[in-house]
Amino acid sequence: MMEWISSSPAQTQAWGQRLGTCLRPGDVLALQGELGTGKTTLVQGIARGLGIAAQVTSPTFALVSEYETPDGNLMRHLDCYRLPEGQACVQTLHLGWQDWLQMADDILIVEWGGRIVPLLPQTHLEVRLTTSAPASERRRVSLQAHGNPEPDWWRATLRHLAAV
């Protein structure tokens, strides 16, 4: 596990951009954090790191947004916030979750990923954002690998992110 402190939205985006350069086709990220902790800000940085030029916005009302990477693959950005907690898994399945997991070249990022833990693949990354005060721009960002990521890739990713 790795932890990092961000003092501003710009720093959160910069860390996300570095993370985006490390992601590989088929990676799944589950983002956790209360409202306003910077999950979408982080995704904007990840998209830049993947080379996506489009404006990334929160898919809270659309539920899912798709962005094309320069190599023609997709980054799918799902937001489970508006899905009822007891029905989030069922509704996510209806959105096409199983199909998305089969698309091995795409990257899937889930805000409020804790609502669909049973659906997450065994190997995925969890990014947790927390703040100590509601009006503070300071964030603690932690990254944890679940399952068995490739050890060389995981070590290289942690070294790359630690340089921020």
N, CA, C and O atoms as a DFTB+ gen file, in Angstrom:
656 C
 N C O
     1  1       0.847      -1.177       0.000
     2  2       0.000       0.000       0.000
     3  2       0.889       1.236       0.000
     4  3       1.983       1.233       0.565
     5  1       0.401       2.286      -0.642
     6  2       1.119       3.546      -0.699
     7  2       0.181       4.655      -0.266
     8  3      -0.999       4.639      -0.615
     9  1       0.691       5.622       0.491
    10  2      -0.087       6.801       0.855
    11  2       0.659       8.045       0.415
    12  3       1.889       8.087       0.394
    13  1      -0.120       9.055       0.067
    14  2       0.438      10.296      -0.425
    15  2      -0.468      11.419       0.028
    16  3      -1.678      11.219       0.140
    17  1       0.078      12.595       0.293
    18  2      -0.722      13.750       0.700
    19  2      -0.758      14.752      -0.449
    20  3       0.275      15.120      -1.009
    21  1      -1.968      15.181      -0.784
    22  2      -2.167      16.209      -1.798
    23  2      -2.631      17.475      -1.086
    24  3      -3.503      17.424      -0.218
    25  1      -2.051      18.597      -1.454
    26  2      -2.417      19.873      -0.838
    27  2      -3.352      20.700      -1.709
    28  3      -3.792      21.776      -1.303
    29  1      -3.661      20.197      -2.921
    30  2      -4.515      20.981      -3.817
    31  2      -5.109      20.080      -4.898
    32  3      -4.609      18.981      -5.138
    33  1      -6.177      20.546      -5.549
    34  2      -6.711      19.781      -6.681
    35  2      -5.663      19.573      -7.781
    36  3      -5.640      18.521      -8.419
    37  1      -4.810      20.557      -8.004
    38  2      -3.772      20.419      -9.037
    39  2      -2.812      19.280      -8.692
    40  3      -2.391      18.535      -9.577
    41  1      -2.466      19.143      -7.411
    42  2      -1.588      18.043      -7.012
    43  2      -2.291      16.695      -7.153
    44  3      -1.673      15.704      -7.542
    45  1      -3.598      16.660      -6.832
    46  2      -4.359      15.422      -6.986
    47  2      -4.395      15.016      -8.454
    48  3      -4.227      13.842      -8.781
    49  1      -4.617      15.993      -9.342
    50  2      -4.607      15.690     -10.779
    51  2      -3.234      15.235     -11.241
    52  3      -3.133      14.314     -12.051
    53  1      -2.174      15.861     -10.740
    54  2      -0.811      15.476     -11.145
    55  2      -0.513      14.040     -10.717
    56  3       0.076      13.275     -11.481
    57  1      -0.918      13.668      -9.496
    58  2      -0.721      12.294      -9.041
    59  2      -1.545      11.337      -9.901
    60  3      -1.064      10.270     -10.281
    61  1      -2.785      11.720     -10.208
    62  2      -3.621      10.900     -11.080
    63  2      -3.009      10.738     -12.459
    64  3      -3.081       9.660     -13.048
    65  1      -2.411      11.795     -12.978
    66  2      -1.776      11.713     -14.291
    67  2      -0.630      10.704     -14.267
    68  3      -0.475       9.914     -15.199
    69  1       0.165      10.731     -13.213
    70  2       1.255       9.755     -13.101
    71  2       0.699       8.342     -13.004
    72  3       1.241       7.415     -13.606
    73  1      -0.386       8.176     -12.243
    74  2      -1.021       6.858     -12.147
    75  2      -1.521       6.426     -13.520
    76  3      -1.361       5.269     -13.907
    77  1      -2.124       7.351     -14.253
    78  2      -2.634       7.028     -15.589
    79  2      -1.557       6.520     -16.528
    80  3      -1.827       5.662     -17.369
    81  1      -0.342       7.032     -16.401
    82  2       0.745       6.562     -17.277
    83  2       1.166       5.138     -16.934
    84  3       1.806       4.467     -17.743
    85  1       0.811       4.677     -15.743
    86  2       1.181       3.320     -15.309
    87  2       0.120       2.274     -15.650
    88  3       0.414       1.079     -15.687
    89  1      -1.103       2.717     -15.898
    90  2      -2.194       1.759     -16.101
    91  2      -2.027       0.984     -17.393
    92  3      -1.479       1.473     -18.381
    93  1      -2.520      -0.240     -17.347
    94  2      -2.436      -1.132     -18.498
    95  2      -3.826      -1.508     -18.964
    96  3      -4.778      -1.428     -18.188
    97  1      -3.964      -1.915     -20.208
    98  2      -5.279      -2.376     -20.679
    99  2      -5.831      -3.448     -19.744
   100  3      -5.120      -4.361     -19.325
   101  1      -7.105      -3.313     -19.433
   102  2      -7.775      -4.264     -18.570
   103  2      -7.750      -3.918     -17.094
   104  3      -8.392      -4.599     -16.294
   105  1      -7.021      -2.872     -16.711
   106  2      -6.974      -2.508     -15.294
   107  2      -8.321      -1.981     -14.824
   108  3      -9.045      -1.319     -15.567
   109  1      -8.641      -2.292     -13.566
   110  2      -9.864      -1.835     -12.929
   111  2      -9.467      -1.093     -11.660
   112  3      -8.706      -1.608     -10.842
   113  1      -9.990       0.124     -11.501
   114  2      -9.735       0.928     -10.313
   115  2     -11.046       1.164      -9.594
   116  3     -12.044       1.522     -10.220
   117  1     -11.053       0.968      -8.294
   118  2     -12.209       1.265      -7.452
   119  2     -11.834       2.453      -6.578
   120  3     -10.928       2.361      -5.749
   121  1     -12.533       3.567      -6.763
   122  2     -12.249       4.772      -5.996
   123  2     -13.198       4.866      -4.813
   124  3     -14.397       4.617      -4.940
   125  1     -12.645       5.227      -3.665
   126  2     -13.419       5.371      -2.441
   127  2     -13.169       6.759      -1.882
   128  3     -12.076       7.306      -2.028
   129  1     -14.176       7.327      -1.248
   130  2     -14.036       8.620      -0.598
   131  2     -15.386       9.294      -0.502
   132  3     -16.266       9.072      -1.334
   133  1     -15.540      10.107       0.502
   134  2     -16.799      10.829       0.687
   135  2     -16.987      11.854      -0.431
   136  3     -16.081      12.091      -1.230
   137  1     -18.168      12.452      -0.474
   138  2     -18.435      13.519      -1.438
   139  2     -17.401      14.634      -1.267
   140  3     -17.081      15.034      -0.147
   141  1     -16.891      15.123      -2.382
   142  2     -15.985      16.250      -2.350
   143  2     -14.543      15.932      -1.997
   144  3     -13.761      16.849      -1.744
   145  1     -14.170      14.670      -1.974
   146  2     -12.779      14.343      -1.630
   147  2     -11.847      14.346      -2.838
   148  3     -10.634      14.210      -2.677
   149  1     -12.390      14.497      -4.037
   150  2     -11.524      14.622      -5.208
   151  2     -11.469      13.422      -6.125
   152  3     -10.518      13.282      -6.894
   153  1     -12.460      12.554      -6.066
   154  2     -12.444      11.358      -6.922
   155  2     -12.464      11.735      -8.398
   156  3     -11.673      11.209      -9.182
   157  1     -13.360      12.640      -8.783
   158  2     -13.420      13.041     -10.192
   159  2     -12.175      13.826     -10.586
   160  3     -11.693      13.693     -11.711
   161  1     -11.654      14.631      -9.686
   162  2     -10.402      15.356      -9.948
   163  2      -9.280      14.369     -10.241
   164  3      -8.488      14.572     -11.161
   165  1      -9.217      13.310      -9.460
   166  2      -8.215      12.267      -9.687
   167  2      -8.407      11.621     -11.053
   168  3      -7.433      11.398     -11.771
   169  1      -9.649      11.317     -11.422
   170  2      -9.935      10.689     -12.715
   171  2      -9.535      11.615     -13.861
   172  3      -9.074      11.143     -14.900
   173  1      -9.704      12.916     -13.688
   174  2      -9.273      13.861     -14.726
   175  2      -7.778      13.744     -14.963
   176  3      -7.327      13.784     -16.107
   177  1      -7.006      13.600     -13.896
   178  2      -5.565      13.402     -14.040
   179  2      -5.235      12.071     -14.682
   180  3      -4.359      11.995     -15.543
   181  1      -5.930      11.019     -14.270
   182  2      -5.698       9.698     -14.868
   183  2      -5.935       9.759     -16.371
   184  3      -5.154       9.218     -17.153
   185  1      -7.014      10.418     -16.769
   186  2      -7.331      10.534     -18.199
   187  2      -6.202      11.238     -18.946
   188  3      -5.821      10.812     -20.037
   189  1      -5.670      12.302     -18.371
   190  2      -4.535      12.986     -19.022
   191  2      -3.347      12.048     -19.155
   192  3      -2.666      12.031     -20.181
   193  1      -3.104      11.267     -18.106
   194  2      -1.998      10.306     -18.153
   195  2      -2.192       9.244     -19.221
   196  3      -1.222       8.707     -19.755
   197  1      -3.441       8.946     -19.530
   198  2      -3.750       7.981     -20.594
   199  2      -3.752       8.632     -21.975
   200  3      -3.934       7.954     -22.986
   201  1      -3.550       9.944     -22.013
   202  2      -3.528      10.657     -23.292
   203  2      -4.894      11.109     -23.776
   204  3      -5.049      11.469     -24.943
   205  1      -5.879      11.094     -22.903
   206  2      -7.236      11.510     -23.283
   207  2      -7.310      13.030     -23.218
   208  3      -7.011      13.632     -22.186
   209  1      -7.710      13.644     -24.321
   210  2      -7.783      15.097     -24.388
   211  2      -9.166      15.629     -24.018
   212  3      -9.309      16.816     -23.725
   213  1     -10.173      14.779     -24.026
   214  2     -11.551      15.210     -23.750
   215  2     -11.694      15.696     -22.311
   216  3     -10.962      15.277     -21.415
   217  1     -12.651      16.587     -22.121
   218  2     -12.986      17.083     -20.783
   219  2     -13.675      15.968     -19.991
   220  3     -14.736      15.494     -20.396
   221  1     -13.097      15.553     -18.888
   222  2     -13.670      14.505     -18.046
   223  2     -14.514      15.159     -16.960
   224  3     -14.043      16.025     -16.222
   225  1     -15.767      14.730     -16.878
   226  2     -16.672      15.251     -15.865
   227  2     -17.238      14.090     -15.051
   228  3     -17.109      12.926     -15.431
   229  1     -17.853      14.419     -13.950
   230  2     -18.437      13.385     -13.098
   231  2     -19.634      12.748     -13.794
   232  3     -20.511      13.459     -14.286
   233  1     -19.683      11.425     -13.841
   234  2     -20.836      10.756     -14.448
   235  2     -21.946      10.454     -13.435
   236  3     -22.691       9.488     -13.600
   237  1     -22.055      11.283     -12.386
   238  2     -23.020      11.017     -11.324
   239  2     -24.428      10.808     -11.869
   240  3     -25.122       9.888     -11.435
   241  1     -24.861      11.636     -12.804
   242  2     -26.226      11.517     -13.318
   243  2     -26.312      10.615     -14.541
   244  3     -27.345       9.987     -14.775
   245  1     -25.238      10.543     -15.325
   246  2     -25.222       9.662     -16.503
   247  2     -24.873       8.228     -16.105
   248  3     -25.141       7.295     -16.861
   249  1     -24.290       8.050     -14.950
   250  2     -23.807       6.789     -14.384
   251  2     -22.511       6.303     -15.003
   252  3     -21.633       5.826     -14.283
   253  1     -22.363       6.409     -16.320
   254  2     -21.118       5.968     -16.945
   255  2     -20.776       6.889     -18.115
   256  3     -21.647       7.289     -18.888
   257  1     -19.500       7.211     -18.223
   258  2     -18.989       7.982     -19.355
   259  2     -17.847       7.190     -19.974
   260  3     -17.117       6.483     -19.279
   261  1     -17.703       7.316     -21.277
   262  2     -16.624       6.629     -21.987
   263  2     -15.747       7.655     -22.682
   264  3     -16.237       8.623     -23.264
   265  1     -14.448       7.429     -22.612
   266  2     -13.466       8.307     -23.231
   267  2     -12.493       7.453     -24.031
   268  3     -12.001       6.435     -23.545
   269  1     -12.224       7.870     -25.247
   270  2     -11.325       7.098     -26.101
   271  2      -9.882       7.515     -25.856
   272  3      -9.561       8.702     -25.797
   273  1      -9.010       6.504     -25.713
   274  2      -7.587       6.751     -25.560
   275  2      -6.965       6.884     -26.954
   276  3      -7.577       6.473     -27.939
   277  1      -5.765       7.450     -27.051
   278  2      -5.136       7.606     -28.366
   279  2      -4.963       6.291     -29.129
   280  3      -4.925       6.301     -30.360
   281  1      -4.857       5.163     -28.425
   282  2      -4.700       3.882     -29.115
   283  2      -6.042       3.243     -29.490
   284  3      -6.078       2.108     -29.967
   285  1      -7.144       3.972     -29.275
   286  2      -8.462       3.485     -29.698
   287  2      -9.210       2.675     -28.653
   288  3     -10.334       2.240     -28.907
   289  1      -8.620       2.464     -27.494
   290  2      -9.314       1.756     -26.424
   291  2     -10.153       2.755     -25.629
   292  3     -10.133       3.953     -25.912
   293  1     -10.877       2.265     -24.649
   294  2     -11.743       3.134     -23.864
   295  2     -11.324       3.166     -22.402
   296  3     -10.816       2.189     -21.852
   297  1     -11.552       4.317     -21.798
   298  2     -11.549       4.442     -20.356
   299  2     -13.012       4.633     -19.989
   300  3     -13.629       5.627     -20.374
   301  1     -13.565       3.686     -19.250
   302  2     -14.946       3.805     -18.781
   303  2     -14.909       4.335     -17.358
   304  3     -14.178       3.826     -16.508
   305  1     -15.707       5.363     -17.113
   306  2     -15.752       6.036     -15.816
   307  2     -17.170       5.874     -15.281
   308  3     -18.101       6.523     -15.758
   309  1     -17.323       5.011     -14.299
   310  2     -18.616       4.686     -13.715
   311  2     -18.723       5.333     -12.341
   312  3     -17.756       5.343     -11.580
   313  1     -19.897       5.874     -12.022
   314  2     -20.139       6.467     -10.713
   315  2     -21.332       5.759     -10.082
   316  3     -22.450       5.857     -10.588
   317  1     -21.106       5.058      -8.999
   318  2     -22.155       4.273      -8.330
   319  2     -22.872       5.048      -7.233
   320  3     -23.693       4.471      -6.520
   321  1     -22.587       6.336      -7.078
   322  2     -23.161       7.111      -5.987
   323  2     -24.692       7.097      -5.995
   324  3     -25.309       6.933      -4.943
   325  1     -25.299       7.263      -7.143
   326  2     -26.754       7.362      -7.225
   327  2     -27.452       5.997      -7.264
   328  3     -28.681       5.927      -7.278
   329  1     -26.682       4.935      -7.282
   330  2     -27.286       3.609      -7.264
   331  2     -27.633       3.244      -5.822
   332  3     -26.779       3.355      -4.942
   333  1     -28.856       2.815      -5.564
   334  2     -29.228       2.445      -4.193
   335  2     -28.302       1.355      -3.653
   336  3     -28.026       0.366      -4.331
   337  1     -27.832       1.552      -2.432
   338  2     -26.828       0.632      -1.872
   339  2     -27.242      -0.831      -1.954
   340  3     -26.407      -1.677      -2.272
   341  1     -28.473      -1.151      -1.685
   342  2     -28.898      -2.543      -1.728
   343  2     -29.065      -3.095      -3.127
   344  3     -29.164      -4.309      -3.307
   345  1     -29.100      -2.208      -4.135
   346  2     -29.322      -2.638      -5.517
   347  2     -28.181      -2.258      -6.447
   348  3     -28.285      -2.451      -7.659
   349  1     -27.111      -1.729      -5.913
   350  2     -26.021      -1.225      -6.753
   351  2     -25.428      -2.323      -7.633
   352  3     -25.144      -2.080      -8.806
   353  1     -25.237      -3.513      -7.095
   354  2     -24.642      -4.597      -7.886
   355  2     -25.567      -4.994      -9.036
   356  3     -25.120      -5.134     -10.174
   357  1     -26.837      -5.171      -8.743
   358  2     -27.793      -5.570      -9.782
   359  2     -27.874      -4.508     -10.869
   360  3     -27.859      -4.829     -12.057
   361  1     -27.959      -3.246     -10.467
   362  2     -28.058      -2.181     -11.464
   363  2     -26.774      -2.039     -12.272
   364  3     -26.823      -1.724     -13.461
   365  1     -25.622      -2.268     -11.636
   366  2     -24.357      -2.204     -12.368
   367  2     -24.280      -3.324     -13.401
   368  3     -23.780      -3.122     -14.507
   369  1     -24.769      -4.486     -13.040
   370  2     -24.821      -5.586     -14.011
   371  2     -25.695      -5.216     -15.195
   372  3     -25.348      -5.528     -16.335
   373  1     -26.820      -4.559     -14.952
   374  2     -27.722      -4.143     -16.033
   375  2     -27.089      -3.086     -16.937
   376  3     -27.448      -2.973     -18.109
   377  1     -26.158      -2.319     -16.396
   378  2     -25.477      -1.304     -17.208
   379  2     -24.495      -1.920     -18.206
   380  3     -24.102      -1.267     -19.172
   381  1     -24.097      -3.179     -17.974
   382  2     -23.160      -3.829     -18.883
   383  2     -21.849      -4.234     -18.249
   384  3     -20.872      -4.468     -18.960
   385  1     -21.797      -4.323     -16.937
   386  2     -20.572      -4.619     -16.209
   387  2     -19.820      -5.840     -16.747
   388  3     -18.617      -5.771     -16.997
   389  1     -20.532      -6.951     -16.922
   390  2     -19.865      -8.181     -17.384
   391  2     -19.237      -7.980     -18.764
   392  3     -18.135      -8.464     -19.023
   393  1     -19.931      -7.274     -19.639
   394  2     -19.372      -6.983     -20.966
   395  2     -18.122      -6.122     -20.850
   396  3     -17.140      -6.362     -21.552
   397  1     -18.146      -5.124     -19.973
   398  2     -16.990      -4.240     -19.811
   399  2     -15.777      -5.021     -19.325
   400  3     -14.657      -4.777     -19.774
   401  1     -15.997      -5.957     -18.410
   402  2     -14.863      -6.743     -17.900
   403  2     -14.259      -7.638     -18.980
   404  3     -13.079      -7.982     -18.911
   405  1     -15.055      -8.014     -19.971
   406  2     -14.568      -8.863     -21.058
   407  2     -13.732      -8.085     -22.070
   408  3     -12.999      -8.687     -22.854
   409  1     -13.831      -6.761     -22.064
   410  2     -13.092      -5.930     -23.009
   411  2     -11.705      -5.672     -22.424
   412  3     -11.475      -4.673     -21.742
   413  1     -10.809      -6.575     -22.700
   414  2      -9.504      -6.623     -22.036
   415  2      -8.601      -5.430     -22.340
   416  3      -7.618      -5.224     -21.629
   417  1      -8.896      -4.646     -23.362
   418  2      -8.036      -3.506     -23.690
   419  2      -8.504      -2.200     -23.068
   420  3      -7.817      -1.184     -23.174
   421  1      -9.660      -2.215     -22.421
   422  2     -10.215      -0.999     -21.833
   423  2      -9.860      -0.901     -20.357
   424  3      -9.551      -1.900     -19.708
   425  1      -9.911       0.317     -19.840
   426  2      -9.660       0.571     -18.425
   427  2     -10.990       0.987     -17.808
   428  3     -11.743       1.761     -18.398
   429  1     -11.267       0.473     -16.630
   430  2     -12.528       0.727     -15.952
   431  2     -12.239       1.392     -14.606
   432  3     -11.501       0.853     -13.781
   433  1     -12.830       2.567     -14.398
   434  2     -12.656       3.312     -13.150
   435  2     -14.032       3.497     -12.529
   436  3     -14.953       4.001     -13.173
   437  1     -14.164       3.083     -11.272
   438  2     -15.463       3.113     -10.586
   439  2     -15.386       4.016      -9.363
   440  3     -14.683       3.712      -8.399
   441  1     -16.116       5.134      -9.410
   442  2     -16.263       5.949      -8.211
   443  2     -17.307       5.291      -7.320
   444  3     -18.293       4.739      -7.809
   445  1     -17.089       5.352      -6.033
   446  2     -17.937       4.678      -5.051
   447  2     -17.884       3.166      -5.286
   448  3     -18.898       2.474      -5.199
   449  1     -16.693       2.676      -5.583
   450  2     -16.494       1.262      -5.871
   451  2     -16.852       0.339      -4.713
   452  3     -17.104      -0.847      -4.925
   453  1     -16.877       0.861      -3.507
   454  2     -17.251       0.050      -2.361
   455  2     -18.678      -0.450      -2.417
   456  3     -19.035      -1.397      -1.717
   457  1     -19.489       0.170      -3.236
   458  2     -20.884      -0.252      -3.367
   459  2     -21.040      -1.498      -4.232
   460  3     -22.095      -2.132      -4.233
   461  1     -19.986      -1.846      -4.970
   462  2     -20.084      -3.018      -5.847
   463  2     -18.917      -3.981      -5.631
   464  3     -18.481      -4.642      -6.574
   465  1     -18.419      -4.064      -4.424
   466  2     -17.266      -4.921      -4.116
   467  2     -17.436      -6.344      -4.652
   468  3     -16.479      -6.879      -5.211
   469  1     -18.604      -6.990      -4.514
   470  2     -18.718      -8.363      -5.019
   471  2     -18.501      -8.489      -6.528
   472  3     -18.183      -9.572      -7.019
   473  1     -18.673      -7.384      -7.267
   474  2     -18.505      -7.432      -8.724
   475  2     -17.077      -7.145      -9.172
   476  3     -16.709      -7.455     -10.305
   477  1     -16.274      -6.558      -8.296
   478  2     -14.914      -6.192      -8.694
   479  2     -14.092      -7.448      -8.955
   480  3     -14.220      -8.439      -8.236
   481  1     -13.248      -7.406      -9.983
   482  2     -12.392      -8.571     -10.223
   483  2     -11.436      -8.759      -9.047
   484  3     -11.139      -7.816      -8.314
   485  1     -10.967      -9.972      -8.883
   486  2     -10.065     -10.265      -7.765
   487  2      -8.866      -9.323      -7.789
   488  3      -8.476      -8.789      -6.751
   489  1      -8.289      -9.118      -8.952
   490  2      -7.146      -8.221      -9.074
   491  2      -7.633      -6.861      -9.557
   492  3      -8.087      -6.714     -10.692
   493  1      -7.532      -5.878      -8.681
   494  2      -7.900      -4.504      -9.013
   495  2      -7.146      -3.559      -8.085
   496  3      -6.549      -3.987      -7.098
   497  1      -7.180      -2.291      -8.409
   498  2      -6.549      -1.281      -7.574
   499  2      -7.626      -0.498      -6.841
   500  3      -8.651      -0.145      -7.424
   501  1      -7.394      -0.230      -5.574
   502  2      -8.297       0.614      -4.804
   503  2      -7.576       1.913      -4.488
   504  3      -6.448       1.904      -3.994
   505  1      -8.231       3.023      -4.774
   506  2      -7.700       4.332      -4.440
   507  2      -8.683       4.966      -3.466
   508  3      -9.864       5.128      -3.773
   509  1      -8.180       5.322      -2.289
   510  2      -9.027       5.911      -1.252
   511  2      -8.572       7.348      -1.015
   512  3      -7.388       7.608      -0.798
   513  1      -9.524       8.272      -1.059
   514  2      -9.241       9.684      -0.803
   515  2      -9.973      10.099       0.468
   516  3     -11.167       9.842       0.622
   517  1      -9.247      10.742       1.373
   518  2      -9.854      11.213       2.612
   519  2      -9.373      12.624       2.900
   520  3      -8.303      13.037       2.452
   521  1     -10.175      13.347       3.647
   522  2      -9.815      14.688       4.073
   523  2     -10.081      14.789       5.562
   524  3     -10.997      14.154       6.084
   525  1      -9.275      15.588       6.242
   526  2      -9.443      15.711       7.688
   527  2     -10.446      16.793       8.059
   528  3     -10.995      16.770       9.161
   529  1     -10.693      17.737       7.166
   530  2     -11.637      18.827       7.445
   531  2     -12.457      19.099       6.190
   532  3     -11.908      19.091       5.088
   533  1     -13.759      19.339       6.332
   534  2     -14.630      19.520       5.165
   535  2     -14.171      20.593       4.172
   536  3     -14.296      20.393       2.963
   537  1     -13.654      21.703       4.641
   538  2     -13.274      22.787       3.728
   539  2     -11.809      22.710       3.295
   540  3     -11.339      23.568       2.548
   541  1     -11.104      21.711       3.749
   542  2      -9.678      21.596       3.459
   543  2      -9.440      21.070       2.036
   544  3     -10.182      20.217       1.550
   545  1      -8.409      21.584       1.384
   546  2      -8.006      21.050       0.080
   547  2      -6.987      19.923       0.250
   548  3      -6.631      19.256      -0.722
   549  1      -6.531      19.716       1.447
   550  2      -5.541      18.672       1.740
   551  2      -6.227      17.310       1.743
   552  3      -7.248      17.116       2.403
   553  1      -5.650      16.370       0.996
   554  2      -6.205      15.024       0.870
   555  2      -5.138      13.983       1.146
   556  3      -3.966      14.162       0.817
   557  1      -5.570      12.894       1.756
   558  2      -4.713      11.719       1.868
   559  2      -5.187      10.769       0.774
   560  3      -6.368      10.428       0.701
   561  1      -4.268      10.355      -0.062
   562  2      -4.585       9.446      -1.157
   563  2      -3.832       8.145      -0.887
   564  3      -2.612       8.150      -0.722
   565  1      -4.558       7.045      -0.842
   566  2      -3.887       5.758      -0.648
   567  2      -4.211       4.848      -1.817
   568  3      -5.319       4.860      -2.355
   569  1      -3.237       4.076      -2.189
   570  2      -3.361       3.135      -3.301
   571  2      -3.036       1.746      -2.774
   572  3      -1.989       1.522      -2.165
   573  1      -3.951       0.824      -3.020
   574  2      -3.742      -0.551      -2.572
   575  2      -4.107      -1.501      -3.699
   576  3      -5.139      -1.347      -4.353
   577  1      -3.256      -2.475      -3.914
   578  2      -3.542      -3.509      -4.908
   579  2      -4.266      -4.656      -4.220
   580  3      -3.880      -5.087      -3.134
   581  1      -5.309      -5.139      -4.859
   582  2      -6.028      -6.323      -4.391
   583  2      -5.751      -7.449      -5.382
   584  3      -5.543      -7.199      -6.569
   585  1      -5.750      -8.662      -4.905
   586  2      -5.448      -9.792      -5.772
   587  2      -3.949      -9.905      -5.961
   588  3      -3.178      -9.636      -5.040
   589  1      -3.546     -10.294      -7.128
   590  2      -2.136     -10.531      -7.411
   591  2      -1.674      -9.778      -8.650
   592  3      -1.546     -10.369      -9.722
   593  1      -1.419      -8.460      -8.512
   594  2      -0.875      -7.752      -9.677
   595  2       0.525      -8.271      -9.978
   596  3       1.196      -8.818      -9.103
   597  1       0.948      -8.101     -11.195
   598  2       2.301      -8.534     -11.558
   599  2       3.306      -7.801     -10.668
   600  3       3.307      -6.571     -10.631
   601  1       4.156      -8.533      -9.952
   602  2       5.052      -7.896      -8.976
   603  2       5.967      -6.829      -9.573
   604  3       6.164      -5.782      -8.956
   605  1       6.529      -7.070     -10.756
   606  2       7.424      -6.077     -11.354
   607  2       6.667      -4.802     -11.706
   608  3       7.164      -3.701     -11.475
   609  1       5.472      -4.944     -12.262
   610  2       4.658      -3.783     -12.607
   611  2       4.277      -3.018     -11.341
   612  3       4.364      -1.790     -11.317
   613  1       3.860      -3.718     -10.299
   614  2       3.432      -3.074      -9.065
   615  2       4.591      -2.302      -8.431
   616  3       4.408      -1.162      -8.005
   617  1       5.783      -2.908      -8.363
   618  2       6.943      -2.206      -7.805
   619  2       7.297      -0.979      -8.637
   620  3       7.587       0.082      -8.084
   621  1       7.277      -1.114      -9.954
   622  2       7.592       0.027     -10.825
   623  2       6.550       1.129     -10.672
   624  3       6.894       2.311     -10.682
   625  1       5.288       0.754     -10.530
   626  2       4.216       1.741     -10.349
   627  2       4.418       2.500      -9.045
   628  3       4.320       3.727      -9.021
   629  1       4.699       1.785      -7.963
   630  2       4.909       2.452      -6.679
   631  2       6.105       3.392      -6.726
   632  3       6.048       4.487      -6.166
   633  1       7.190       2.983      -7.385
   634  2       8.363       3.867      -7.518
   635  2       7.998       5.110      -8.315
   636  3       8.377       6.219      -7.939
   637  1       7.272       4.941      -9.402
   638  2       6.876       6.056     -10.261
   639  2       5.991       7.037      -9.506
   640  3       6.175       8.248      -9.622
   641  1       5.042       6.539      -8.742
   642  2       4.122       7.407      -7.994
   643  2       4.801       8.075      -6.814
   644  3       4.432       9.192      -6.449
   645  1       5.771       7.432      -6.217
   646  2       6.468       8.010      -5.078
   647  2       7.293       9.231      -5.477
   648  3       7.653      10.040      -4.622
   649  1       7.593       9.369      -6.763
   650  2       8.419      10.490      -7.241
   651  2       7.643      11.804      -7.295
   652  3       8.240      12.856      -7.522
   653  1       6.319      11.765      -7.091
   654  2       5.516      13.001      -7.155
   655  2       5.791      13.843      -5.935
   656  3       5.220      14.924      -5.790
